[in-house]
Amino acid sequence: MKPKYEDSRLYRVRHSAAHVMAQAVLEMFPTGKVAIGPPIEDGFYYDFDLPRTLSPDDLAVIERRMREIIVGDHPFVRREVSAEAARQVFAGQPYKLQLIDGLVSGGLTEDGEAPAAASPGAGGVVITTYRHDTFEDLCRGPHVERTGQINPDAIKLLKVAGAYWRGDERNPMLQRIYGTAWETAEELEAYLARMAEAEKRDHRRLGAQLDLFSIEPDQLGGGLILWHPKGGLIRHIAEAFCKEEHLANGYDLVYSPHIGKSTLWETSGHLGFYRENMYSPMDIDGQAYYLKPMNCPFHIMIYKSSLRSYRDLPLRYAEWGTVYRYERGGVLHGLLRVRGFTQDDAHHFCRPDQMPDEIDFVLNFCLHILRSFGFTDFNAYLSTRPGEGKAVGDPAQWQAAEAALDASLKRSGVPYDIDEGGGAFYGPKIDLKVRDAIGREWQLSTIQFDFNESERFDLTYIGEDGQPHRPYMVHRALLGSMERFFGVLIEHFGGAFPVWLAPVQATLIPIADRHVEYARQVAARLKGARLRASVDDSTDRMGNKIRKAQEQKIPYMLVVGDKEVQAGAVAVRLRNNQDLGPRPVEEVIAMIQDAVAGRRNV
């Protein structure tokens, strides 16, 4: 297994760079208030309450001061102080005082993050801080030994964004400064190039450019997606393919309502464990109903609708079910974080002896579908049983389930890490991540054991011995949600979808008005061959028509002029500017059909 990021030197460098940045900011704004500032993937951030809004010019000044502090080679000094001493150190820093109160009351802040180590001592709670030069902060570390161990040529402040204190819109809005730090200037340059490419691929920008979807927070509401015809067509094609693959692999497709009585959610435990992410209830005939945040209880009710025999198992129920979850406004992000979305959900009910084969099946099925969409680079995380008192189910069941998940991952050949104690209270899981075209990792598929719902809903099957037995239940989200997956897909391909998914696979470009009728005839032949074709019969020049088609990421541009009309052909250009020259129409149809069948890109 690869070492965890938190244990790496780069993590310590970024953590230390964050503290250096905070010092530079407070020197610029002596009355400023500082919140939290952790390392994150590829960088770090810090939240500040400042007397004015920061500008890009301010970031340049802060960055220059950071380099001066780094060159000063100040040691990072760890201290252990009492809660009272910590309050004195951070007097006048209200956010730090709140964090100290959280550490004293429970060792954690309200949002579950511990910014410092807190442990019981003879005089009460002992809190750790780190200090360098003039700056000190609540911190559990780790850091490099001295600021001089940060490469001043490998740091960069990236942007300023708004962030609510503790992620709660009822709290003050802070300014969050994002930065990055690397070991070498070359690594920084490569990272900035990747970020520039990521900006070009931003699904929100491409969604508007390609007319795929929109979001109307003012009139419709934040986090709710409007799928436009082209985006809707891609979604339909993707869902149709997935559904056919599910049916061919032993799944039954089911459908369930969008709402359910409160008693259903009480039995499932959602009202106890998940209420803050559910919308307020509706009163219907004097009964409280909730929009569903998950599909699980409905699939369980389908299972319970009949007496099940050991011969019936495994049962695999799959649904493209739309669910609704309350996400705070500050975390909504295009298609990637929404409030209403459609999950490609499945639930497997199996006998204990079927568990290893069932896990093999579902993992390999996930890999097959993801590969079909063009993903080839995978990594997985196996999350195991939480600590004592934090998990339900027989420990022997957990051991068997974890062993089955571990063995299945080994057989799959997918590299994976163990997240010790990271499982949910109701079972261990596999999180399957994909790496996109520019190296970013996205978590898509989840395979989750559940020892809880079978008990809560008293699920049984009749065994060979004629007695009732408890089935194992496995939750499985493959693409995750259609919204988020579509966002990932847009960014992975930069909007240039493989031919089988492209909403328009070929566009006919007549050079002059006299060629329009022939172009329409060729388009009709393509459509007759079940291909998606259009005709650009605008008055634009040919060069402009080609540029428009390239901007729309259309795979094939079929140019027709006098020579093509006479030969019964089209001149083929690909969206990557490759010119294939004149080809007979039937040959072009076969070429496109072959690309569709092979799910290839051009």
C-alpha positions in Angstrom: 0.0 0.0 0.0 1.1 3.5 -0.7 1.7 5.8 2.3 -1.1 8.1 3.4 -0.9 11.7 2.2 -1.1 12.8 5.9 2.1 11.0 6.6 4.0 12.5 3.6 6.6 15.2 3.7 4.6 17.1 1.2 1.7 17.3 3.6 4.0 18.8 6.3 5.4 21.3 3.7 1.9 22.4 2.8 0.7 22.6 6.4 3.8 24.7 7.3 3.2 26.9 4.2 -0.4 27.6 5.4 1.0 28.9 8.7 3.5 31.1 6.9 0.7 32.5 4.8 -1.4 33.2 7.9 1.5 35.1 9.4 1.9 37.2 6.3 -1.9 38.0 6.2 -2.0 39.1 9.8 1.0 41.3 9.3 -0.9 43.0 6.5 -4.1 43.2 8.5 -3.1 43.4 12.2 -6.8 43.6 13.3 -7.7 40.5 11.1 -9.2 37.4 12.7 -8.0 34.0 11.7 -10.0 30.8 11.6 -8.7 27.4 10.4 -6.1 26.5 7.7 -5.5 22.8 6.9 -3.6 21.1 4.1 -5.8 19.7 1.4 -5.2 17.7 -1.7 -2.6 19.5 -3.8 -2.4 22.5 -1.5 -3.7 24.3 1.5 -6.1 27.1 2.6 -6.8 29.5 5.5 -10.0 31.3 6.4 -9.8 34.9 7.6 -12.2 37.6 8.8 -10.6 40.8 7.4 -11.5 44.5 7.3 -11.7 44.5 3.5 -12.0 42.3 0.5 -8.8 40.9 -0.8 -7.7 41.6 -4.4 -5.3 39.7 -6.7 -2.7 42.4 -6.0 -3.0 41.5 -2.3 -2.2 37.9 -3.0 1.0 38.9 -4.8 2.1 41.0 -1.7 1.3 38.2 0.7 3.2 35.8 -1.5 6.3 38.0 -1.5 6.1 38.3 2.3 5.8 34.5 2.6 9.1 34.0 0.7 10.8 36.4 3.1 9.5 34.5 6.1 10.6 31.2 4.6 14.1 32.5 4.0 14.2 33.6 7.6 14.5 29.9 8.5 12.3 30.1 11.6 11.9 26.9 13.6 8.4 25.4 14.1 8.0 25.0 17.9 5.4 22.7 19.4 3.9 23.7 22.7 1.4 22.0 25.1 -0.7 24.5 27.0 -3.7 24.5 29.3 -7.1 25.6 28.0 -6.8 28.8 30.1 -3.4 29.6 28.8 -4.6 28.9 25.2 -7.4 31.4 25.8 -4.9 34.0 26.9 -2.7 33.4 23.8 -5.7 33.8 21.5 -7.5 36.6 23.3 -9.1 38.8 20.6 -9.4 35.9 18.2 -13.0 34.8 18.5 -12.8 31.9 16.1 -9.9 30.4 18.0 -11.7 30.8 21.3 -14.7 28.9 19.9 -12.3 26.1 18.8 -10.8 26.0 22.3 -14.2 25.6 23.8 -14.9 22.8 21.4 -11.7 21.0 22.4 -12.5 21.4 26.1 -16.0 20.1 25.7 -15.4 17.1 23.5 -12.0 17.2 21.9 -13.6 18.2 18.6 -14.9 21.3 17.0 -18.6 21.5 16.1 -18.0 20.4 12.6 -16.0 17.4 13.6 -12.5 18.6 12.8 -9.9 18.8 15.5 -7.5 21.6 14.7 -5.3 20.7 17.7 -4.6 17.7 19.8 -6.4 17.8 23.1 -5.8 15.4 25.9 -6.6 15.2 29.7 -3.9 16.5 32.0 -3.5 17.1 35.7 -4.8 20.6 35.4 -7.5 19.9 32.8 -7.4 19.6 29.1 -4.0 20.0 27.4 -4.0 21.7 24.0 -1.2 21.7 21.4 0.0 24.8 19.5 2.7 25.4 16.9 4.7 28.6 16.7 7.1 30.0 14.2 8.5 33.6 14.2 5.6 35.8 15.3 2.7 33.4 14.5 1.1 30.8 16.7 -1.9 28.7 16.1 -3.9 25.8 17.6 -2.4 22.8 15.8 -1.8 19.1 16.1 0.8 19.2 13.3 2.8 17.8 11.7 5.1 20.5 10.3 8.6 20.6 8.8 11.3 21.5 11.3 12.0 25.0 10.0 10.4 27.4 7.5 13.6 27.2 5.4 12.6 23.6 4.5 9.8 25.0 2.3 11.0 25.8 -1.2 10.2 29.5 -1.7 10.2 29.0 -5.5 7.6 26.2 -5.2 4.7 28.1 -3.5 1.8 29.9 -5.1 -1.3 31.6 -3.8 -4.2 30.7 -6.2 -7.4 32.5 -5.4 -9.7 33.9 -2.7 -13.2 32.5 -2.2 -16.0 33.0 0.3 -16.5 30.4 3.0 -19.0 30.4 5.9 -17.5 29.7 9.3 -17.8 26.0 9.9 -19.7 25.7 6.6 -22.9 27.1 8.1 -24.6 29.9 6.2 -25.9 31.2 9.5 -22.4 32.0 10.5 -20.1 34.9 9.3 -18.8 34.7 5.7 -15.0 34.5 5.8 -12.4 35.0 3.0 -10.6 31.7 2.2 -7.2 32.0 0.6 -6.2 28.9 -1.4 -2.5 28.1 -2.1 -0.3 25.3 -3.2 3.2 24.2 -2.3 5.5 21.6 -3.9 9.0 20.3 -3.4 10.4 21.8 -6.7 9.6 24.7 -9.0 9.1 22.2 -11.8 6.4 20.4 -9.9 4.7 23.7 -9.2 4.8 24.6 -12.9 3.4 21.2 -13.9 0.6 21.6 -11.3 -0.3 25.1 -12.6 -0.4 23.7 -16.1 -2.8 21.0 -14.9 -5.0 23.6 -13.2 -5.1 25.7 -16.4 -6.2 22.6 -18.3 -8.8 21.9 -15.6 -10.2 25.4 -16.0 -10.6 24.8 -19.7 -12.5 21.6 -18.9 -14.7 23.1 -16.2 -18.1 21.4 -16.7 -20.0 24.6 -15.8 -18.3 26.5 -18.7 -18.6 23.6 -21.1 -22.2 23.0 -20.0 -23.1 26.5 -21.2 -20.9 26.4 -24.3 -22.3 23.1 -25.5 -25.9 23.8 -24.3 -26.0 20.7 -22.0 -27.6 21.9 -18.8 -28.3 25.0 -16.7 -29.0 26.0 -13.1 -31.4 28.8 -12.1 -30.9 29.4 -8.4 -33.0 32.6 -8.3 -36.2 31.2 -9.8 -35.8 27.4 -9.6 -33.5 27.0 -6.6 -29.9 26.2 -6.0 -28.6 22.7 -6.6 -31.4 21.7 -9.0 -30.4 20.9 -12.5 -32.2 21.6 -15.8 -31.1 19.1 -18.4 -31.2 20.6 -21.9 -31.9 18.5 -25.0 -28.3 17.7 -25.8 -27.4 16.9 -22.1 -30.7 14.9 -21.8 -29.8 12.9 -24.9 -26.4 12.0 -23.5 -28.0 11.0 -20.2 -30.6 8.9 -22.0 -27.9 7.1 -24.0 -25.8 6.4 -20.9 -28.7 5.2 -18.8 -30.0 3.0 -21.7 -26.6 1.3 -22.0 -26.3 0.8 -18.3 -29.9 -0.6 -17.9 -29.3 -3.1 -20.7 -26.0 -4.2 -19.1 -27.8 -4.5 -15.7 -30.6 -6.7 -17.3 -28.0 -8.8 -19.0 -26.2 -9.4 -15.7 -29.0 -10.6 -13.5 -30.4 -7.4 -12.1 -34.1 -6.6 -11.9 -35.1 -3.0 -12.6 -37.4 -1.4 -10.0 -39.1 1.9 -9.4 -40.1 3.6 -6.2 -41.9 6.8 -5.1 -40.2 10.1 -4.3 -41.8 10.4 -0.9 -42.4 8.1 2.0 -44.1 8.2 5.5 -42.1 9.2 8.5 -42.5 5.7 9.9 -40.5 4.3 7.0 -37.6 6.7 7.7 -37.9 6.0 11.4 -37.5 2.3 10.9 -34.6 2.7 8.5 -32.8 5.0 10.9 -32.6 8.0 8.5 -34.6 10.2 10.8 -32.2 9.3 13.6 -28.9 9.5 11.8 -29.6 11.6 8.7 -32.3 14.1 9.5 -30.2 17.2 9.0 -29.7 16.2 5.4 -33.4 15.6 4.8 -36.0 18.2 3.8 -38.8 19.2 6.1 -41.8 16.9 6.2 -45.0 17.4 4.3 -48.4 16.9 6.0 -50.5 14.6 3.9 -53.8 13.5 5.4 -52.4 14.2 8.9 -49.3 12.1 8.2 -45.7 13.3 7.9 -44.1 12.4 4.6 -40.5 13.0 3.6 -38.8 13.4 0.2 -36.5 10.4 0.0 -32.8 11.0 0.5 -32.0 7.4 -0.4 -33.7 4.5 -2.2 -32.7 1.8 0.2 -35.9 1.5 2.3 -38.1 1.1 -0.8 -36.0 -1.7 -2.2 -36.2 -3.4 1.2 -40.0 -3.1 1.1 -40.0 -4.8 -2.3 -37.9 -7.6 -0.8 -40.4 -7.9 2.1 -43.4 -8.0 -0.2 -43.0 -11.8 -0.6 -41.7 -14.8 1.3 -38.2 -15.5 0.1 -36.5 -18.8 -0.2 -32.8 -19.6 -0.2 -33.3 -20.6 -3.8 -34.4 -17.1 -4.7 -31.1 -15.5 -3.7 -29.2 -13.5 -4.7 -31.7 -10.8 -5.6 -30.4 -7.7 -7.3 -32.6 -4.7 -7.5 -31.5 -1.7 -9.5 -33.1 1.7 -9.9 -32.3 5.1 -11.4 -34.1 6.8 -8.5 -34.2 10.6 -8.0 -33.4 11.6 -4.4 -33.3 14.9 -2.5 -30.8 15.9 0.1 -30.4 19.2 1.8 -26.9 20.5 1.0 -25.9 23.9 2.4 -25.7 26.6 -0.1 -22.0 27.2 0.4 -21.1 23.7 -0.8 -23.2 23.6 -4.0 -21.0 23.3 -7.1 -22.4 22.9 -10.6 -23.3 19.2 -11.2 -20.8 17.9 -8.6 -22.7 19.0 -5.5 -26.5 19.3 -5.9 -29.7 18.9 -3.9 -31.8 16.8 -6.3 -30.1 14.0 -8.2 -30.7 10.5 -9.7 -28.7 7.7 -8.2 -28.0 4.5 -10.2 -28.7 2.6 -7.0 -28.7 -1.2 -6.5 -29.2 -3.4 -3.5 -28.1 -7.0 -3.4 -29.7 -9.5 -1.0 -27.7 -12.7 -0.7 -27.0 -15.7 1.6 -23.9 -15.6 3.7 -22.3 -18.4 1.6 -23.0 -16.4 -1.6 -21.2 -13.3 -0.3 -17.7 -13.8 -1.8 -19.0 -14.5 -5.3 -21.5 -11.6 -5.0 -18.8 -9.2 -4.1 -16.6 -10.4 -7.0 -19.6 -9.9 -9.3 -20.5 -6.4 -8.2 -16.9 -5.2 -8.2 -16.2 -6.6 -11.7 -19.5 -5.2 -12.9 -18.6 -1.7 -11.7 -15.2 -1.9 -13.4 -16.8 -3.1 -16.6 -19.3 -0.2 -16.7 -16.6 2.4 -15.9 -14.3 1.1 -18.5 -17.1 1.3 -21.0 -17.3 5.0 -20.4 -13.5 5.4 -21.1 -12.0 5.2 -17.6 -9.0 2.9 -17.3 -7.1 4.1 -14.2 -8.6 2.9 -10.9 -7.8 3.1 -7.2 -9.8 1.7 -4.3 -10.2 2.2 -0.6 -11.4 -0.6 1.8 -12.9 0.9 4.9 -13.0 -1.4 7.9 -14.9 -1.7 11.2 -15.0 1.4 13.4 -13.8 1.3 17.0 -15.5 -0.5 19.9 -19.1 0.7 20.4 -19.3 2.4 17.0 -20.5 -0.5 14.9 -23.5 -2.8 14.7 -23.5 -6.4 13.8 -21.6 -9.5 15.0 -17.8 -8.9 14.8 -17.5 -12.3 13.0 -19.8 -10.9 10.3 -17.6 -7.9 9.9 -14.5 -10.1 9.7 -16.1 -12.2 7.0 -17.3 -9.2 5.0 -14.0 -7.4 5.2 -12.2 -10.6 4.2 -14.5 -10.9 1.2 -14.0 -7.3 0.1 -10.2 -7.6 0.6 -10.0 -10.9 -1.4 -12.2 -9.5 -4.2 -10.0 -6.4 -4.5 -6.9 -8.6 -4.7 -8.5 -10.7 -7.4 -9.5 -7.6 -9.4 -5.9 -6.3 -9.6 -7.1 -2.8 -8.7 -4.6 -1.1 -6.4 -6.2 -0.2 -3.0 -5.5 1.2 0.4 -7.0 0.2 3.8 -8.9 2.8 5.7 -8.7 1.3 9.2 -11.8 2.1 11.1 -13.3 4.1 8.3 -16.4 1.9 7.7 -19.9 3.2 8.5 -21.4 1.9 11.7 -23.5 -0.5 9.7 -20.8 -2.2 7.6 -17.4 -2.1 5.7 -17.2 -0.8 2.2 -15.1 -0.3 -1.0 -14.9 3.1 -2.5 -13.8 2.9 -6.1 -12.0 5.9 -7.6 -11.1 6.8 -11.2 -8.4 9.0 -12.5 -9.4 11.3 -15.3 -7.5 12.5 -18.4 -5.5 15.1 -16.5 -4.8 12.9 -13.4 -7.5 14.0 -11.0 -9.1 11.4 -8.8 -12.9 11.1 -8.6 -14.8 8.8 -6.2 -17.6 7.1 -8.2 -18.6 3.6 -7.2 -19.3 2.4 -3.6 -19.9 -1.2 -2.5 -21.3 -1.1 1.1 -22.1 -3.9 3.4 -25.1 -3.4 5.7 -25.7 -5.4 8.9 -28.2 -2.8 10.1 -31.1 -2.5 7.8 -31.7 -6.3 7.6 -32.2 -6.2 11.4 -34.3 -3.0 11.5 -36.7 -4.3 8.8 -36.5 -8.0 10.1 -35.5 -9.3 6.6 -35.5 -13.1 6.3 -35.4 -16.0 3.9 -36.3 -19.6 4.4 -33.2 -21.8 4.4 -32.7 -25.4 3.3 -33.5 -26.3 6.9 -37.0 -24.7 6.7 -36.0 -22.0 9.2 -35.9 -18.3 8.7 -32.4 -16.8 8.2 -31.1 -13.2 7.9 -29.9 -12.3 4.4 -26.8 -10.1 3.9 -27.5 -6.8 2.2 -25.1 -4.9 0.0 -25.7 -1.3 -1.2 -24.1 -0.4 -4.5 -23.9 2.9 -6.3 -22.0 2.5 -9.6 -21.8 5.9 -11.3 -22.9 7.5 -8.1 -25.4 10.0 -9.4 -26.2 10.9 -13.0 -25.6 14.5 -12.3 -22.2 14.2 -10.7 -21.1 11.5 -13.2 -22.1 13.7 -16.1 -20.0 16.5 -14.6 -17.0 14.2 -14.3 -17.6 12.9 -17.8 -17.6 16.4 -19.3 -14.3 17.3 -17.6 -12.7 13.9 -18.4 -13.4 14.4 -22.1 -13.2 18.2 -22.1 -16.7 18.1 -23.7 -15.4 16.0 -26.7 -17.5 12.9 -25.9 -16.7 9.6 -27.5 -18.7 9.0 -30.7 -21.3 6.8 -29.1 -22.2 9.5 -26.5 -21.9 12.6 -28.7 -25.3 14.3 -29.1 -24.5 15.1 -32.7 -22.1 12.6 -34.2 -21.7 14.2 -37.6 -22.6 17.5 -39.2 -22.9 18.1 -42.9 -21.3 21.3 -44.1 -22.4 22.5 -47.6 -19.9 24.9 -49.2 -22.6 26.8 -51.1 -26.4 27.0 -51.1 -26.5 24.7 -54.1 -25.0 21.9 -52.0 -27.6 22.1 -49.2 -30.1 19.6 -50.7 -27.3 17.0 -51.2 -26.2 17.6 -47.6 -29.7 16.9 -46.4 -29.9 13.7 -48.4 -26.6 12.5 -46.9 -27.9 13.5 -43.4 -31.0 11.5 -44.0 -28.9 8.4 -45.0 -26.9 8.8 -41.7 -30.1 9.0 -39.7 -31.5 6.0 -41.5 -28.4 4.1 -40.2 -29.3 5.2 -36.6 -26.6 7.9 -36.5 -27.2 11.4 -35.2 -26.5 14.0 -37.9 -27.3 17.6 -38.6 -26.9 20.0 -41.5 -25.4 23.5 -41.1 -27.4 25.4 -43.8 -26.5 28.8 -42.4 -25.1 31.5 -44.6 -21.7 31.4 -42.8 -18.5 30.7 -44.8 -17.2 27.1 -44.8 -14.4 28.0 -42.4 -16.8 29.5 -39.9 -19.0 26.5 -40.1 -16.0 24.2 -39.4 -15.0 26.4 -36.4 -18.6 26.2 -35.0 -18.6 22.5 -35.3 -15.2 22.2 -33.6 -16.5 24.5 -30.8 -19.5 22.2 -30.4 -17.0 19.2 -30.2 -18.8 17.4 -33.0 -16.7 14.3 -33.9 -17.2 14.3 -37.7 -17.5 17.2 -40.1 -18.6 16.1 -43.5 -18.0 18.9 -46.1 -19.8 18.7 -49.4 -19.1 20.7 -52.6 -19.4 20.1 -56.3 -16.8 17.3 -56.4 -18.5 15.5 -53.5 -21.9 15.8 -55.1 -20.7 14.4 -58.4 -18.8 11.5 -56.7 -21.6 10.7 -54.2 -19.1 11.3 -51.4 -18.2 13.7 -48.5 -14.9 15.2 -47.4 -14.3 14.0 -43.9 -12.7 16.2 -41.2 -12.3 15.1 -37.6 -12.7 17.5 -34.6 -9.0 17.1 -33.9 -8.3 18.9 -37.3 -7.3 15.6 -39.0 -8.4 15.7 -42.7 -9.4 12.3 -44.0 -10.3 13.6 -47.5 -13.2 12.5 -49.7 -14.8 9.2 -48.8 -17.9 7.4 -50.2 -21.0 8.0 -48.0 -21.4 4.3 -47.3 -17.8 4.1 -46.2 -18.3 7.1 -43.8 -21.4 5.5 -42.4 -19.5 2.3 -41.7 -16.6 4.3 -40.2 -18.9 6.1 -37.7 -20.8 2.9 -36.9 -17.6 1.2 -36.1 -16.5 4.0 -33.8 -19.9 3.8 -32.0 -19.7 0.0 -31.6 -16.2 0.2 -30.2 -17.1 3.2 -28.0 -14.1 5.0 -29.4 -13.2 8.7 -29.5 -11.9 10.7 -32.4 
